[in-house]
């Protein structure tokens, strides 16, 4: 009797352990054991691009890094505040 090449996915105590495992193992070896995923994607959000002066972009990036938030989050927050003040 030949040994099966199908490997069983180990059980993990945390998501970090799972991620670490698949950073060093080929997901393809476990593909058949993966549960089928069903989900709907409802994309209604649009992205708008605006040109910024390089000096402003650099300062925004610096502030965002110091606050540990993405630049887009900081920009949207500041613009929202400014728009609400205009109302």
C-alpha positions as CSV (number, residue, x, y, z in Angstrom):
1,X,0.0,0.0,0.0
2,X,1.5,3.4,-1.0
3,X,1.6,6.3,1.3
4,X,-0.8,9.1,0.3
5,X,0.9,12.4,-0.8
6,X,-2.0,14.3,0.6
7,X,-0.9,16.1,3.7
8,X,-3.3,17.1,6.5
9,X,-3.5,20.7,7.5
10,X,-2.4,21.0,11.1
11,X,-4.6,22.7,13.7
12,X,-3.4,26.2,14.7
13,X,-3.9,27.9,18.1
14,X,-3.9,31.4,16.4
15,X,-4.1,33.1,13.1
16,X,-0.4,34.1,13.5
17,X,0.5,30.4,13.6
18,X,-1.5,29.7,10.5
19,X,0.2,32.6,8.6
20,X,3.6,31.5,9.8
21,X,2.9,28.0,8.6
22,X,1.9,29.0,5.1
23,X,4.9,31.4,4.8
24,X,7.0,28.3,4.8
25,X,4.7,25.7,3.2
26,X,3.1,25.5,-0.3
27,X,-0.6,26.1,-0.1
28,X,-1.0,24.0,-3.2
29,X,-0.2,20.9,-1.2
30,X,-3.3,21.5,0.9
31,X,-5.6,23.0,-1.7
32,X,-8.0,20.1,-1.8
33,X,-8.6,20.4,2.0
34,X,-9.4,24.1,1.9
35,X,-13.0,24.9,2.5
36,X,-14.9,26.5,-0.3
37,X,-15.5,30.2,0.2
38,X,-18.7,31.9,-0.8
39,X,-19.0,35.7,-0.6
40,X,-20.5,38.6,-2.4
41,X,-18.6,41.7,-3.3
42,X,-20.6,44.9,-3.5
43,X,-18.2,47.6,-4.6
44,X,-19.9,51.0,-4.4
45,X,-17.0,53.0,-3.1
46,X,-15.1,55.0,-5.7
47,X,-11.5,56.3,-5.4
48,X,-10.8,59.8,-6.6
49,X,-7.2,60.9,-7.3
50,X,-6.1,64.5,-6.8
51,X,-2.7,66.0,-7.5
52,X,-0.9,67.4,-4.5
53,X,2.0,69.8,-4.3
54,X,5.1,67.6,-3.5
55,X,5.9,69.6,-0.4
56,X,2.3,69.2,0.9
57,X,2.4,65.4,0.1
58,X,5.7,65.0,1.9
59,X,4.4,66.8,5.0
60,X,1.1,64.8,5.0
61,X,3.1,61.6,4.8
62,X,5.3,62.6,7.6
63,X,2.4,63.5,9.9
64,X,0.5,60.3,8.9
65,X,3.5,58.2,9.8
66,X,3.9,60.0,13.2
67,X,0.2,59.3,13.9
68,X,0.5,55.7,12.6
69,X,-2.4,56.1,10.1
70,X,-2.4,55.8,6.3
71,X,-2.1,59.1,4.5
72,X,-5.5,58.7,2.9
73,X,-7.1,58.3,6.3
74,X,-5.5,61.5,7.5
75,X,-6.4,63.4,4.4
76,X,-10.0,62.3,4.5
77,X,-10.3,63.1,8.2
78,X,-9.0,66.6,7.7
79,X,-11.1,67.3,4.6
80,X,-14.2,66.0,6.4
81,X,-13.5,68.4,9.3
82,X,-13.0,71.3,6.9
83,X,-16.2,70.5,5.0
84,X,-18.3,70.2,8.2
85,X,-16.9,73.6,9.3
86,X,-18.2,75.1,6.1
87,X,-21.8,73.9,6.6
